[in-house]
Amino acid sequence: MTVKHYDSIVIGSGPAGEGASMKLAKCGQRVAMIEHYSEVGGGCTHWGTIPSKALRHSVQMVSRYRQDPIFRKHAGHVDVTWQELIKSAHSVIEKQVTMRETFYFRNRVDLHRGTASFIDANTVKVELKNGSEEICKADHIVIATGSLPYRPDDIDFSNPHICDSDTILNIDFVPRSVIIYGAGVIGCEYASIFGSLGVKVDLVNTRDRLLSFLDGEITDALGYHFRELGVTVRHNETYERVESDGDSVVLHLESGKKFKADVLLWANGRSGATDQLDITKAGLTVNSRKQIEVDEYYRSAVPHIYAVGDVVGAPGLASAGYDQGRFAGTHIGEGHCDTKLISDIPTGIYTDPEISSIGMTEAELTEKKVPYEVGRSLFRSIARAQITGQTTGMLKILFNTQTLEILGIHCFGYQSSEIIHIGQAIMRQPGKGNRVTYFTENTFNYPTMAEAYRVAALNGLNRIQWQGNLTTENDNEPGKSVESS
């Protein structure tokens, strides 16, 4: 059998693998990309980020249509099938795949479509879809195989009424009721999707509150909005067993509660997709979550083998994974990499309304005994939100009362994941560039959602003025007047 020699092999064509392979190609290396599935893009493109967000957009359009009194008057109620909703997602996937295929072609990266497994620390076997095999050998290997939903052994996922986040898009009907076990990011996003369609949703949370890593005021707002959608949230619950009668599913909890629904969506945890790699032959091991431990340069215990993206664990974001891949590619191709992931990565959670945040929360600042104040802008007061009818939500800015440094930004509502980057850009400014006064000293387009920053900044500065301890760069006298809001 012919052995193909490369400078580097990348396993997995999701965002992390794409970032690594493109950087390596730009460094002049001969690169092989091995992708298990027939099309590039990985889970992010085919059953994760892209399709779920495209589905969310379609559901939002249906929901807005149903809520608008003008459309209701002239067109009446609108029903859509699950297949119709998913169809828009498939069109986006096709465009993404076509675009990403050209990246590999343009950069002369060899695509091998098959299942990769190690023969030794420098050699990978690829089992092709037609049953034949290829052998690839390289000086460096990057593992970017992503993650898979955690599946308990005692739950029958072959049952069409029991799904995980990878298979929920394959159901062929809009259920009347859904149980979602796990109230993390994925669970909350699908609770929002099904709730917006009018589906009865029981969201079972294994913890004491929703998305505990977020600011408490934001998660309280999400919980309130879930109740408005008819989503019932059950906190501090653990499953005991799952039963099915063929047409429905019953979830039994250790507390004695039980729920029956058309579909059970299991959204409780993910693990690294490493089972098929046979990584022990490369001298590697995985942790309890089947993830690969890496150093600051994404090198594994075997120095010439790197791992990036979800397969290494947190933060588990497509955006961060792409950067990890680029950094690993830089270290391999150039022998060094001075760039690291920034400590404050924006979080985007695509519920409806969506959530985005960056920096510290009020609880964290209180624990660290940092003097801070809060500036809030309620979307119901923002003209652009009134025009679009998206008045649910708020933007809050946390800043140091002594230096005016922005410490955290938390947003719940329309376009949160977009406007968070304005705050991110200011927070990244060196020295006194990161101050809440930036938003009061610069003019924003009107009407825009970005105007919420100006309103929130004025709100927070007015609180300090009222307390008599506002200072500015040019005036150290307390109580300097600021524009009222």
N, C-alpha and C positions, 0 to 999 in steps of 0.2 A: 504494500500500500504506500502511495506517495505521501511524503510528509511535506507540508507547506510551512515555510519559515517566514516569520514576521519579526519586526522589532517589538511590537506589543499586541496583545490580544485583549479585547474588551468583551466581557460576557454580560449581555443584557443591554437593550437599546432604549430603555426609558430615559428620563432626563439626565440622570447621573452618568449612564453609559454614553449617551450622546455627547455630553459635555467633555468627557474624557477622550473619546475617540476623535472629536473635532480638534481639540487642543493638540493631541498627539500628531494628527495629520498636519496641522499647521507648523508643527516642529520639524516636519520633513520625514517623519517615521512611516514605515510601511505597517499598516494597521489592519487587523482582522476584527470584524464585529460578528459575534455569534448571538443569534436571536432565536429563542425557543419557538416563538410563534411565527406564523406565516408572514406577518407584516410587522414593520418596525414601530416603535413608539412605546412599547411596554404597557404595564398596567395603567399608567397615568393616562395614556391615549385611548385605550380600548375598553376598560371597564372601571376606571377610577375617576380621576379628576375631570377629564374632558366630558365623558358621557353624563356623569352625574350633574355637572354644572349646566350642560346643555339641556338635560331633562328639567332641571330647576327653572331654567329660563322659559321653557315651554309651559311649565305649570304656572309660572308667574303670569304669563300672558293670558292663560285661561282664567286664572283667578281674577286678574284685573278686569277682564271682559265681563265676568259674572257680577263683579261688584259695581261696575259703572252703570249708573241709572239710565244713561242715554242708550247704551247697547241693550240693556235689559228691556227697555221700553219697545225698541224697534226690532230686536232679533230674538228676544226671549232667552230661555235657558239653553246653554250649550253643553253637550256631552261629547267627550272624546274618549277613544279607546287607548289602552296602554301602548299598543303598537304605533298609533299615530303620534303619541308623545315621544316615543323612543326614536321614531323615524328622523326627527330633526337632529337627534344626537348622532345618528349614523352618518348624516351628511357632513357634520363637523369632523367626525373621525376620519372619513375619507379624505377630506381636505388636509387634515393634519398628516396623515400617512403619506400622501402624495408629496407634500412639502418636505417631510423629513427624509423620504427616499432620495430626493435630489441632493440633500446635504452629503449623504454617503457617496453618491455618484460623483458629485462635483469635487469632493476631496479625495477621491480614489481610495476609499476605504472598502475593503473586500467584505461583502455580506455573506455569512454562512447561516442558512436557516435550518436550525436543528437544535438538539439537546446537547449541552456541553457537560462533560465530566472529566475530571483530572485523571491522567495516566501517571504523571509525576509533577513535580513543582514547576516544570517548564513546558509541559506537554498536555494538550487538551484533545480529547476525542469528541467529535461532533456526529451524533446520530441524525442523519438527514431524514426528511419526511418520506422519502422513497425507500427507506430501509437500508440504504448504504451508509458508509462511514467515511469521515475525513479525519485526518490527524493534523493538528496545527501546533507549531512549536514557536516559542518567543522568549526574549530576554525578560520581558515584564508582562504581567497579567493583571488586569483590573476586573474585579468582580462587582457587578452592578445589577444583581438579579432581583432586587426589590424585596417585597414582603408579600405574605399571604394572610388572609383572615385566619384567626385561630379557630379550630373546629374541635370541640370536645368529642371524645370517642363515643359517648353515650347518646349522641344526637344524630339522627339519620338525615344527612344532608342530600341523600338521593330522593327524598320526598319532595315533590314539586311545591309543596306548601311551606317548606323550610328552606330559607335562603341565607346567604351571607352577602357582604357588600359587593362581592365579585359576581354573584349570580342573580341578584335581585332584579337586574335589568332584563333578565331572560323570562320573567313571568309573562304569561300571555293574556292577562286580564287585569282590570283595575279592581283590587280587592275592596270589599266594604269595610273590613276591619283588619288592623295590623298590630301585632305585638313587636316592639323593638326592644331587644335585650342588649343593654349597653348604651349609656347616654354620653358617650364621648363625642368627638367631632362628627364622625360618620353617622352615629345614631341620631344626633340632633339635626343634622342636615336632612336625613330622610324623614324624620318626624315632621319637619317643616314642609317637605314636599308632599307627603301623604295628607297632612292636615290641611294644606291649601287646596287639595282636591276634594275635601269634604269627607275623607276617610276617617273612621273612628280609630284613634291611635292610643295604645297604652305604651308609654315609654318607661322602661324599667331601668332604674339607675342603681348601680351597685355602691354608689357613694352617697354622701349626705347632701350634696348640692350639684347642680349642673356645672360642668366645665370649671372645676375648682381652680384651675390655673389662671382664669381670667379675673378681671376686676369684679368685685361682688355686686356693685350696682348694675353692671352690664348683664350679669347672669340673672339677676332678679328681674330685669326688664325682659330677658328672653323667656323666663318662666312665666311671666304675666302674659306675654304674647302667645305662648303655647296654649295657655288656658283659653285665650280668645279664639284660637283655632279649634278648640275642642280636644287638644292633646292632653291626656292625663299622665302626669309624671309621678312615678312611684320611687321614692328614695330609699336607700339602705336595704335593698332587697337582693337576695341570691337565689338562683334557680335550684330546684331539687331534681326535677325531671321534666321531660317533654313527652307528650302523648299526641297521637294523631288518629283520627277515625277515617282518614282518606280524603275528606272534604274540608277539614279544618284542623287546627292545632290547639292543644291545651298546654299552657305553661304553668307548672306547679312551682311555687316558691317555698323556701324554707319557713317563711313566716306563716304559712298555711293558706295564703291567698292563691287563687288560680284564675287564669284568664283564658278565654277562648277567642280565636280569631281565624280569619281566612288564611293569613300568612304570618309566619314568624320570621323576622329578620334578626339574625344573630350578628351583633356588631360589637362584640366584646373582646378586643385585643387582636394584635397581629404579630406574626413571627417571621423571621428572615426566611427567604426562599432559597434554602441551601441544601435541601434533601437530595436533589438529583446530582449535585456537583461531585460527590464522592471526594470531599475535600481532605479527608485523612490521608489520601495518597499524595497530596501536596504538602503534608506536614502541618495542616491547619486543624483547629478545633473551633467549635461554636459555643456560645453561652447557653443559658437555659431557655432563651427565646430564639435560639437558632441563628443568632446574629454573630457577626465576625468583629472581634475587638481590633481596633486600629489605633495608631498614634496620631499626633497632630498633623502629620503629612498623609494620613490615610493608608499607611503601611501596616500590613498585618504582621503576625509573628514571623512570617517568612518575608524578609525585607523586599524582595522583588515582586511580591504579590500585594496588590492594593485592593481595598474595598471601599465603595462609596454608595451613598444614597440610603434607602430604607433598610438595606441589608446590614447596616452598621447601627441602626436604631435612631435615636433622637437626632435632629428635630423631626425627621420624617416628612419633610415638605419637598414638593417637586422643585421649587425655586432653590432651596438650599442644596438639594441633591445635584442639580446642574452645576452649581458653583463648586461643590465637593469634587465632582468629576473634572472640572477644569483645573482645580488646584492639584489634584493627583497627576493629571496629565502634564502640568507644568513641572512638577517635581521629577517626573520620569524623563520628560523631554529636555529639560534645561538643567537638571541636576540640583535644583533648589526651588523653593517657593516661599516668598516672603509674605504673601497674601493669605489671610485666614478668614474664616467666616466671621462676620461681625457678631458681637455679643447680642445686640438687639435686632432680632429678625422679626419683621412684622408678621402677625398671625392673621390669617384670613379664614373665616368660618362662614360658609355659604348657606346659612339658614335664610329665611325670608321673614323679616329683614336680616341682612347680613351683619356680621360682627368683624371688627378688625382692631388690633391693638398693638402697641409697641412700648417697650420700657416697663417701668415698675408699676405695680398696683398700689392702691391706698393701703392695703394690709401690709405689703412689703415695706412701704415707707414708714408706716407706724412702728413696725417691728424694729426697723433700723434707727428709729428716733430721728428721722430727717424732718426738719420743719418744712411743711408744704401747704399749699393752698390749691383749691380746685376751681377751675373756670368751666362753666357749663353752657352749652348752647342746645336748646331744645329744637328739634327739627320743625315742630309745628309753627315756630316763629320765623323760619327761613323761607323767603319768597319762592325759591326754586322748588322746595319741597311742597309748598302750597300749590304751585302750578302743576306739578306732576301728580299731586295727590298722595305723595309718599311722606306723610307728616309724622309717622311713627319713628321715634328714635332720638338720639342725642350724640353730641360730641363733648368729651370732657378732657381737659388739659390739666395735668398735675405738674406743679412747678415749685421750685424752692423759693420760700418767701424772702430769703436774704439775698440770694444771687439772681433770682428770676430765671434760673436754668430750668429748661423743660425736662421733667423726669419721667413722664409717661403720658401717652395719649390713648384714649379708649373710645371707640365709636360703635354705636349700634344703630343701624338704619340704612337707608337708601345710599348706595355707592360707597359704603364704608371701606371696602377693600381697595377702592381707588383713592379716596381722599386721604387715607392714612399716610400715603407716601409724601404728601406735602409736609406733614409733621415730621416724618422720618428724615427728610432732607434737611430741615432746620436743626433737628437734634444732632445730626452728624457734623454740623458746623463747628469749627474749632473755637475754643475760648469763649468770648462773649457773643459769638455769633449765634449760639444756642440760647436764646432768651425769649420768653413769652412776648416781650414787647415787639418782636419782629412782626407779629400779626396785627399790631395796632399802628405800626409805623409804615406799613405797606398797603397799597390799594389792591383790592380784589375785584374781579369782574362781578357785575351784578346783573341779573340774579344767577348765582351759582351755589352749589352745595359747599364749595370751598369757603364761602363767606362765613360758614359756621365757625371757622377758626378765629376770625376777627371778633365775632360775638362772644365766643367762649373766653378769649383773651381779655376783652374788656370786662366781662363778668368777673373773672378772677382778680384782675388788677383793682377793680372797684372794691373787692372784699379787703384787699390789703390797705387801700386808701382809707377805708372806713375804720380799719384797725389802727391806722396811724403809723405804719411802718414801711411804706413804699419808698424805695430808693431807685435812682436811675444811674446810668453811667456818668452823666454830667452833673448830677445833682444829688448829693448825699443827704440832703435834708429830708427827714421823714414827712410823709403826708403830702407829697407832691401830687397835684391834681391830675387826674386822667379823665378822658372823655367818659361820660356816663353811658350806661347801656341798660 
